[in-house]
């Protein structure tokens, strides 16, 4: 959604569709089989916090 709604990168008169970015998103986003936040990567704590912000780290 950042790519679609980024007003700094596009001419405001141009209509941008998410389909134009599906290739890039698909190549760079990988969801682990354990689920986001449960795979012990450096960003795991971020995903756990986003999923349940009231839980302690």
N, C-alpha and C positions, 0 to 999 in steps of 0.2 A: 504494500500500500504506500510505502514511502516513495517508490518510483512513480506511482500514478499521481500522487498528490503533491509532489515536490514542485512548488511554484518557481523556485530559483533556477531550475534546470530547463524548463520548457517555456515556450511561447504560450501566454495565457489563452490564445485563440486556438491552440491545437488541442484536439481531443485525444487523450491517451487512454488506451485500454490495457488491462492487466495481461491480456494474451500476448502482447508484444514482449513481455518480460518473463513469461513462463519458462523459456529455455534457460535463462540465466538463473532464475530462482531454483529450478530443478537441479542444475549442476552444482549449486553452492549450498543448498540446504539439505542436510542429511539428518534424519531422526533416528537415534539409536534404538535398537530392539528393546532395551531396558526402559526406554521412555526418557524424555528430557528431564534432567535433574537427577537421574538415577544411574548415570553411566560413569561417574567418577572422573569427569573431564574438568579442566579449569573453570568452565562456565556452569558447572552443575549447581553451585550454590545460587547463581542468579536465577536459573529456571525454577528451583525449589521455592525461592522467595517470591517470584512472580505467581507461582501456582497457589501458594498459601502464605500470604504476607504476614499473618498473625502468628505463625509458628516461629519459634526461636531457631536461629541458625545452628 
